[in-house]
Amino acid sequence: MDYRERLKAVREDRDLTQCEVGKVINKSQQGYNHIEMGRAELRSTIGKRRQRRSLLRSIKQKRKREMSSTRTPWRKN
């Protein structure tokens, strides 16, 4: 399994979109798609590790908020 297949497998396992992963690595959805499909190479962004972590946290928090807002709130009668 090469790194492109691994990237796609991990992304799908974590239920992330190409757009979300693209934001983490500072690429557009199309740019990330080109990496997964083998039309472009993934370049190192080691200096941006902290930025990626905070972006991933914000994506997770946003998803949690979306999930909690879709539930019916408890009401008093």
C-alpha positions as CSV (number, residue, x, y, z in Angstrom):
1,M,0.0,0.0,0.0
2,D,1.6,3.3,-1.0
3,Y,1.1,6.5,0.9
4,R,-1.8,7.7,-1.4
5,E,-3.9,4.6,-0.6
6,R,-3.0,5.0,3.1
7,L,-4.1,8.7,3.0
8,K,-7.4,7.8,1.5
9,A,-8.0,4.9,3.8
10,V,-7.3,7.0,6.9
11,R,-9.5,9.8,5.6
12,E,-12.4,7.5,5.0
13,D,-11.9,5.7,8.3
14,R,-12.3,9.0,10.1
15,D,-15.2,10.1,8.0
16,L,-13.4,13.2,6.7
17,T,-14.0,14.9,3.4
18,Q,-11.3,15.7,0.9
19,C,-12.0,19.4,1.6
20,E,-11.4,19.0,5.4
21,V,-8.1,17.2,4.9
22,G,-7.1,19.7,2.3
23,K,-7.6,22.5,4.8
24,V,-5.3,20.7,7.2
25,I,-2.5,20.4,4.7
26,N,-3.2,23.8,3.2
27,K,-4.5,22.5,-0.1
28,S,-7.8,22.9,-1.9
29,Q,-10.2,20.0,-2.3
30,Q,-9.0,19.6,-5.9
31,G,-5.4,19.8,-4.9
32,Y,-5.9,17.1,-2.3
33,N,-7.8,15.0,-4.8
34,H,-4.8,15.2,-7.2
35,I,-2.6,13.9,-4.4
36,E,-4.9,10.9,-3.7
37,M,-5.2,10.2,-7.4
38,G,-1.5,10.4,-8.1
39,R,-1.5,13.5,-10.3
40,A,0.5,15.5,-7.6
41,E,3.0,14.8,-4.9
42,L,2.5,15.5,-1.2
43,R,5.1,17.9,0.0
44,S,6.2,18.1,3.6
45,T,4.6,20.8,5.8
46,I,6.4,19.9,9.0
47,G,6.6,23.5,10.2
48,K,2.8,23.8,10.2
49,R,2.1,20.9,12.6
50,R,0.6,23.1,15.3
51,Q,-1.7,24.8,12.8
52,R,-2.9,21.4,11.5
53,R,-3.7,20.2,15.0
54,S,-5.7,23.2,15.9
55,L,-7.6,23.0,12.6
56,L,-8.4,19.3,13.2
57,R,-9.6,20.2,16.7
58,S,-11.9,22.9,15.3
59,I,-13.3,20.5,12.7
60,K,-14.0,17.9,15.4
61,Q,-15.7,20.5,17.6
62,K,-17.8,21.8,14.7
63,R,-19.0,18.2,14.0
64,K,-19.9,17.7,17.7
65,R,-21.9,20.9,17.7
66,E,-23.7,19.9,14.5
67,M,-24.5,16.4,15.9
68,S,-25.8,17.9,19.2
69,S,-27.9,20.5,17.4
70,T,-29.7,17.8,15.3
71,R,-31.0,16.0,18.4
72,T,-34.4,17.0,19.8
73,P,-34.0,19.0,23.0
74,W,-35.7,17.8,26.1
75,R,-38.8,19.9,26.9
76,K,-40.9,20.4,30.0
77,N,-44.7,20.0,29.6
